[in-house]
Each structure stands twice: as structure tokens, then as C-alpha cells.
Amino acid sequence: MATTYFDSIKRSYTDVEIANGINTEQFLEATEGVVKLFDQLGSSAFSVVQNDMNGNIKKIRDKLLSNPTANATLQSLMETEAPEKKRVSTEGLLWLTRGLDFTAQALRRSVDNPEEELNVSFTKSYENTLKKHHSFVVRPVFGLAMKACPYRKDFYQKIGVLTDTALEIMKTWLAALENIINIINAVFKEHPEYIKGM
């Protein structure tokens, strides 16, 4: 049986424990799979997205390693860091979540609109998510990346999503990612002090 990209990653979002808070290490492992997914888009233009995500993953992992018990979940990590003047890992999580939301919305559009080309899906998603947070200097860089998207058919072939079964695997992964994004955003909404000034 042919495997999809989502079968080959170290950890799927479906395997991230969320019952007692989002497991930090598992979340980071799953998110590294998203970073590698951009390789499948086959353009160096996406390196700006990957570098941004990798930088934010490192900020969160550094915090986790500094005290694995206190930072075992994303929720406890944010709570632990809240009193600090510089909340480096929380800011990293904020930006990482924005990047994940951009990716999830683009893939959701693509999955829900089989006739839509990837450059349209990613551009519309960028307009709905990251664009409002980016300066006029950064926007053209991301705009260029959106234009560099491969044809939809080529991308789906590259990630091994060519059958209904494979599409279901992708949809399950995507739904789990969307759920985690919603949980994180709910924490930001409930505790605006965590991200004040960011």
C-alpha cells in the first residue's frame, strides 16, 4: 500500500496528547512535520516560512529543556513564563500558531475546493491569517512564496494523496492540527496578559 507524507512523519497531530494540556514535546515533533511539508512545495521561496517556524520551535524547545516538568504542556509553559518580563517562548508559540493557522487554512481550502490551485489556496489563507501581522517589507516576500506554489496535482502526487483513503488520512491530520490551533488560540483569548505587547 502506498504511504502518504502524513504516514512518514515522526509524529502526527492525531498522536499529540491534549487531554491534560497540549504535550509540548509531542506538539513540537508534529510541527516539525509541517516544516518538512513545505519541502514538498518544491520552492526555495518557502524557506522564509520554514526558517520562521524553525526559529519559533527552537524558542519553545529551549524553554521546555530548561524545565521539562514545569513546561510539559504548552498551557503550563505559558503560565510559567507569564510573570517574566521577556516571554520569548510564548511569543514563539504565538508566531508559530499564526504560521500553523496559515498552513492549516491553506490546506483546508485546498481539500474543500478540489478545483482550486494551490497558489490561490495559499494566497487566500495568507490574506486571512499572517498578512495583518506582517510589515510592508515582509508581505512581498510571502507574496512571492505564494506565487511559487506548484500545481495542485503535482503537490498531491508528491505527498502521496492520490486516493480517497489517502485523502482521509490527510483530513484526519488536518482536523487534529485545526483542533490544536483552536485550543492554543482559546488560551491566548482567555489570558491576554500572556501575549500583551507582542
Disulfide bonds with the S-S distance in Angstrom:
none
